[in-house]
Amino acid sequence: MKKKTVIRLSLFLVLTAISTNGFAQFYVGPNAGLVVSNFKNEYETEPGVGYMAGVSARYMFSCWGLKSGIYKIKKGVAISRGMVEVPGYTLDDTHLLNLSSQISLSYIEVPLSLTYMIPIERNIKLELNTGTYIAWGYESSGTLRIEGSGENFSLDFFRSNVISVQNLSDFAYKPVSHFDYGYIIGMSLDISKINIGVNYAIGIGDMYQTSHSISLYPQSGNVKNSAFYIHWGYNFKL
């Protein structure tokens, strides 16, 4: 249902821009910035700082238009899960492991937004945009720490990992989903050909693919991506 909503909204944005009358202008240019990301969840997390880099594109119909692009985005987060029950384990006379983690996730992201330009002064415009994004995670790294045993494990969080704890049986650590999608809102200033702005991405895709095995979260469906972007770029008119 959530995926269908994102698809329908994307089609609506395209049709809205196409149906708007006016002289069309196309802009393209490099774009880069900083990303402060976190997981939306009920557990303790600390945001991580990453980066974004790519190419933006904007197709304007008068003051309305479509904005898109393709970006490499690196997100990160620090998670303290606390005590997790692991069947078959006996650690300090319990069946609990204290898990914490540092996660770094790299995505290729494609946003699609409806944008509106408000002239402020000569060569200065305020841009407002809202829309959707889809992203594919292609690389991850990080560490999982088991506090009770003092052991650290380097993991690929996009793949299932089998973890061997000293004096205990192996257990499976389930992966983060490669696919992410959600909504995005933002605003920016166009100063001549320079663009400086901020965006906020609200993920609605489940971060975990399955509900089996051990993870930092006991259920799938309760962990979402979120990120705040500060970006700057240069616009070439084609």
C-alpha positions as CSV (number, residue, x, y, z in Angstrom):
1,M,0.0,0.0,0.0
2,K,2.8,2.5,0.9
3,K,4.7,1.7,-2.3
4,K,1.5,2.3,-4.4
5,T,1.0,5.6,-2.6
6,V,4.5,6.7,-3.5
7,I,4.0,5.6,-7.2
8,R,0.7,7.4,-7.4
9,L,2.1,10.6,-6.0
10,S,5.0,10.5,-8.4
11,L,2.7,10.1,-11.4
12,F,0.5,13.0,-10.0
13,L,3.6,15.2,-9.8
14,V,4.6,14.4,-13.4
15,L,1.0,15.0,-14.8
16,T,0.6,18.2,-12.7
17,A,3.8,19.7,-14.1
18,I,3.1,18.6,-17.7
19,S,-0.4,20.1,-17.6
20,T,0.9,23.5,-16.4
21,N,1.1,26.1,-19.2
22,G,4.1,28.3,-19.8
23,F,7.5,28.5,-21.4
24,A,9.5,25.4,-20.3
25,Q,13.1,25.8,-19.2
26,F,15.5,23.0,-18.2
27,Y,18.3,23.3,-15.7
28,V,21.0,20.8,-14.7
29,G,24.1,20.9,-12.5
30,P,26.2,19.3,-9.8
31,N,24.9,19.2,-6.2
32,A,26.6,18.2,-3.0
33,G,26.1,18.6,0.7
34,L,25.9,17.1,4.2
35,V,23.4,14.6,5.5
36,V,22.4,14.1,9.1
37,S,20.5,10.8,9.4
38,N,18.7,8.7,12.0
39,F,16.3,5.9,12.4
40,K,12.7,6.6,13.4
41,N,12.0,4.1,16.1
42,E,11.2,3.6,19.8
43,Y,14.8,2.8,20.9
44,E,17.8,5.0,21.7
45,T,19.7,6.1,18.7
46,E,22.2,8.8,17.9
47,P,22.2,10.6,14.5
48,G,25.2,10.1,12.1
49,V,26.7,12.6,9.7
50,G,27.3,11.6,6.1
51,Y,27.4,13.3,2.7
52,M,25.5,13.5,-0.6
53,A,26.9,14.1,-4.1
54,G,25.3,14.0,-7.5
55,V,23.5,15.8,-10.3
56,S,20.3,17.7,-10.0
57,A,17.8,18.5,-12.8
58,R,14.9,20.9,-12.9
59,Y,12.3,21.4,-15.6
60,M,10.3,24.6,-15.1
61,F,6.9,25.5,-16.5
62,S,6.6,29.2,-15.6
63,C,6.9,29.3,-11.8
64,W,5.9,25.6,-11.4
65,G,8.1,22.7,-12.4
66,L,9.6,19.3,-11.6
67,K,12.8,18.7,-9.8
68,S,14.8,15.4,-9.7
69,G,18.3,14.1,-9.9
70,I,20.5,11.2,-9.0
71,Y,22.7,11.1,-5.9
72,K,25.1,9.0,-3.9
73,I,24.1,9.4,-0.3
74,K,25.9,8.1,2.8
75,K,23.8,7.8,5.9
76,G,24.8,6.6,9.4
77,V,23.4,6.0,12.8
78,A,24.5,4.7,16.3
79,I,22.1,2.4,18.0
80,S,21.9,1.1,21.6
81,R,19.4,-1.8,21.5
82,G,19.8,-2.9,25.1
83,M,19.1,-6.5,26.1
84,V,17.9,-8.8,23.4
85,E,16.6,-12.3,24.1
86,V,18.5,-15.0,22.1
87,P,17.0,-18.5,22.3
88,G,19.5,-21.1,23.5
89,Y,21.9,-18.5,25.0
90,T,23.1,-18.5,28.6
91,L,25.1,-15.3,29.3
92,D,25.4,-14.3,33.0
93,D,22.6,-16.9,33.7
94,T,20.2,-15.2,31.3
95,H,19.1,-15.5,27.7
96,L,19.9,-11.9,27.0
97,L,22.6,-10.1,25.0
98,N,23.3,-6.4,25.3
99,L,23.6,-5.2,21.6
100,S,24.8,-1.9,20.3
101,S,25.9,-0.9,16.8
102,Q,27.5,1.7,14.5
103,I,25.9,1.5,11.0
104,S,26.9,3.2,7.8
105,L,24.6,2.8,4.7
106,S,25.3,4.0,1.2
107,Y,22.5,4.6,-1.3
108,I,21.8,5.7,-4.8
109,E,18.8,8.0,-4.4
110,V,16.4,9.5,-7.0
111,P,14.0,12.1,-5.8
112,L,11.0,13.5,-7.7
113,S,9.4,16.7,-6.5
114,L,6.9,19.4,-7.5
115,T,8.7,22.7,-7.2
116,Y,7.4,26.3,-7.0
117,M,9.6,29.4,-7.5
118,I,8.9,32.7,-5.7
119,P,10.8,35.8,-6.9
120,I,12.4,37.8,-4.1
121,E,14.7,40.2,-5.9
122,R,16.5,40.4,-9.2
123,N,18.4,37.1,-9.7
124,I,17.2,35.8,-6.3
125,K,14.3,33.2,-6.0
126,L,12.9,31.1,-3.2
127,E,12.2,27.5,-4.2
128,L,9.7,25.3,-2.3
129,N,9.4,21.6,-3.2
130,T,7.6,18.5,-2.0
131,G,7.5,15.0,-3.4
132,T,8.8,11.5,-3.1
133,Y,12.1,9.6,-3.3
134,I,13.3,6.0,-3.9
135,A,16.7,4.7,-3.0
136,W,18.8,1.5,-3.4
137,G,21.4,0.6,-0.8
138,Y,24.5,-0.8,-2.5
139,E,27.1,-0.8,0.3
140,S,27.2,-0.9,4.1
141,S,29.6,-1.2,6.9
142,G,29.6,-1.0,10.6
143,T,30.2,-2.8,13.9
144,L,28.0,-4.8,16.2
145,R,29.1,-4.9,19.9
146,I,28.0,-7.5,22.3
147,E,28.5,-5.8,25.7
148,G,28.2,-8.9,27.8
149,S,31.1,-10.7,26.1
150,G,33.0,-7.5,25.1
151,E,33.2,-8.7,21.5
152,N,33.0,-6.6,18.3
153,F,32.0,-7.8,14.9
154,S,32.4,-6.0,11.5
155,L,29.2,-6.5,9.5
156,D,27.6,-5.9,6.1
157,F,24.2,-4.8,7.2
158,F,22.7,-5.4,3.8
159,R,23.4,-9.1,4.1
160,S,22.5,-11.8,6.6
161,N,25.4,-12.3,9.1
162,V,26.2,-15.4,11.2
163,I,27.8,-14.3,14.4
164,S,29.9,-16.5,16.6
165,V,30.2,-15.5,20.2
166,Q,32.9,-17.0,22.3
167,N,31.7,-20.1,24.3
168,L,28.2,-19.7,22.8
169,S,26.4,-21.1,19.7
170,D,26.3,-19.1,16.4
171,F,23.2,-17.0,15.7
172,A,21.9,-15.2,12.6
173,Y,21.7,-11.4,12.5
174,K,19.1,-10.3,9.9
175,P,19.8,-7.7,7.2
176,V,18.6,-4.2,6.5
177,S,16.5,-3.8,3.4
178,H,18.3,-2.5,0.3
179,F,15.2,-0.7,-0.9
180,D,14.1,2.6,0.8
181,Y,11.4,5.0,-0.2
182,G,9.4,7.9,1.3
183,Y,8.5,11.6,1.1
184,I,10.7,14.6,0.8
185,I,10.1,18.3,1.5
186,G,12.5,21.2,1.1
187,M,13.3,24.8,0.3
188,S,16.3,26.6,-1.2
189,L,17.5,29.9,-2.5
190,D,18.6,30.4,-6.1
191,I,21.1,33.2,-6.2
192,S,21.9,33.8,-9.8
193,K,23.1,30.3,-10.9
194,I,24.0,29.1,-7.3
195,N,21.5,27.0,-5.3
196,I,21.7,26.6,-1.5
197,G,19.0,24.7,0.4
198,V,17.7,22.2,2.9
199,N,15.6,19.0,2.5
200,Y,14.0,16.6,5.0
201,A,13.4,13.0,3.9
202,I,10.8,10.9,5.8
203,G,11.2,7.2,5.1
204,I,8.1,5.0,5.0
205,G,9.7,1.8,3.8
206,D,10.5,-0.9,6.4
207,M,14.2,-1.0,7.2
208,Y,14.2,-4.7,8.0
209,Q,13.1,-7.3,5.4
210,T,12.1,-10.1,7.7
211,S,10.9,-10.6,11.3
212,H,13.0,-13.7,12.0
213,S,16.5,-14.0,13.4
214,I,18.1,-11.4,15.7
215,S,18.3,-7.7,15.0
216,L,18.6,-4.4,16.8
217,Y,14.8,-4.4,16.7
218,P,12.3,-7.1,17.7
219,Q,9.8,-6.6,14.9
220,S,9.9,-5.5,11.3
221,G,7.9,-2.5,10.3
222,N,8.9,-0.2,13.2
223,V,12.1,1.2,11.9
224,K,12.2,4.0,9.2
225,N,15.0,6.1,7.6
226,S,15.0,9.8,8.2
227,A,17.5,12.4,7.0
228,F,18.1,16.1,7.0
229,Y,20.1,17.5,4.0
230,I,22.1,20.7,3.7
231,H,23.1,21.1,0.0
232,W,24.5,23.5,-2.5
233,G,24.9,23.4,-6.2
234,Y,25.3,25.2,-9.5
235,N,22.6,25.4,-12.2
236,F,23.3,25.3,-15.9
237,K,20.5,26.4,-18.2
238,L,20.1,24.2,-21.3
